[in-house]
Amino acid sequence: MIRSGRAESRSPGRGDGFDIRVILVEPENSINVGMIARAMMNFGYSDLWLVSPMFDSLDRAEAAAMRAADILRSCKIVVSLEEALEGTDLVVGTTARVAIRSPLRRAVELRSFAESLRWGGKVGLVFGRESTGLTNEELSLCDVVVTIPTSREYAAMNLANAAAVVLYEMSMASRGGGKVEPVPRGLRERTLIYLGEILSRIGLPDHKERRLMLTLGRILGRAYPCGVTREEATYLLEAVVKVKNRLEVCDRVA
């Protein structure tokens, strides 16, 4: 397994507005990784994480990266996606395989999401394997899933090309002002937990309850980063908690 070199003085990867972390899950082609590093430098980003890369050396990647080779030398290499996501405020997964009926693969168009994004925190952009992309389990760790509209005849893009398009759109969208502080992940997760407790009292079949929870998670994942403030999210959590508590009182009375 290759090892990462960590540059102590490197900036965290902020472009014109969004603080971007590029995360590549089990990349299979080192040249693609080099090209992605080059695209990151084009748009002013430098925070690159590799999750269990499928090659033993960064030599070919550094050759492809050219002047962006320093991004590779300072990249972080970890063994799990969970580790790569530590410290992020928003996790954006990517997929070419969109499925309307699957909450995990129900994606929004990249440009629409990028232009609506109003949070100014650390955004983790997660890209999957060249051959198979991200698994459903990996997509479940993402707050939002985006897709790049392509021809129906050939939807899948080369990983490096797809990453360049995503970075371009994020860079262009970041030039607008009005960014707000991200709602803490713990607050968002508590809201979803209490919503789950409320749903559990409705008596839905288990598979429908799981599907509805996934859908609610995706709705919150899309809505919150588009401008919900911490104060607004706190009010929503308080309202959800009051509903849950009132249902508990009704259950005890009954």
GIFEN-V284273 format. One record per backbone hydrogen bond with DSSP energy under -1.0 kcal/mol. NH is the residue of the N-H (numbers start at 1). CO is the residue of the C=O. If there is no record, write none. Layout:
((NH & CO) (NH & CO))
//
This chain:
((15 & 18) (19 & 121) (20 & 13) (21 & 123) (22 & 47) (23 & 125) (24 & 49) (25 & 127) (26 & 51) (33 & 29) (34 & 30) (35 & 31) (36 & 32) (37 & 33) (38 & 34) (39 & 35) (40 & 36) (41 & 37) (42 & 38) (43 & 39) (45 & 40) (48 & 46) (49 & 22) (50 & 76) (51 & 24) (52 & 78) (54 & 27) (62 & 58) (63 & 59) (64 & 60) (65 & 61) (66 & 62) (68 & 65) (69 & 66) (71 & 68) (73 & 69) (74 & 70) (75 & 72) (76 & 48) (78 & 50) (84 & 80) (85 & 81) (88 & 85) (89 & 122) (90 & 122) (92 & 124) (93 & 144) (95 & 146) (98 & 96) (99 & 105) (102 & 99) (107 & 105) (108 & 145) (110 & 147) (113 & 109) (114 & 110) (115 & 111) (116 & 112) (117 & 113) (118 & 225) (119 & 225) (120 & 180) (123 & 19) (124 & 90) (125 & 21) (126 & 92) (127 & 23) (129 & 133) (133 & 129) (139 & 135) (140 & 136) (141 & 138) (142 & 139) (143 & 91) (144 & 91) (146 & 93) (147 & 108) (162 & 158) (163 & 159) (164 & 160) (165 & 161) (166 & 162) (167 & 163) (168 & 164) (169 & 165) (170 & 166) (171 & 167) (172 & 168) (173 & 169) (174 & 170) (175 & 172) (176 & 173) (180 & 118) (188 & 184) (189 & 185) (190 & 186) (191 & 187) (192 & 188) (193 & 189) (194 & 190) (195 & 191) (196 & 192) (197 & 193) (198 & 194) (199 & 195) (200 & 196) (201 & 198) (202 & 199) (209 & 205) (210 & 206) (211 & 207) (212 & 208) (213 & 209) (214 & 210) (215 & 211) (216 & 212) (217 & 213) (218 & 214) (219 & 215) (220 & 216) (221 & 217) (222 & 218) (223 & 219) (224 & 220) (226 & 223) (227 & 224) (228 & 224) (233 & 229) (234 & 230) (235 & 231) (236 & 232) (237 & 233) (238 & 234) (239 & 235) (240 & 236) (241 & 237) (242 & 238) (243 & 239) (244 & 240) (245 & 241) (246 & 242) (247 & 243) (248 & 244) (249 & 245) (250 & 246) (251 & 247) (252 & 248) (253 & 249) (254 & 250))
//
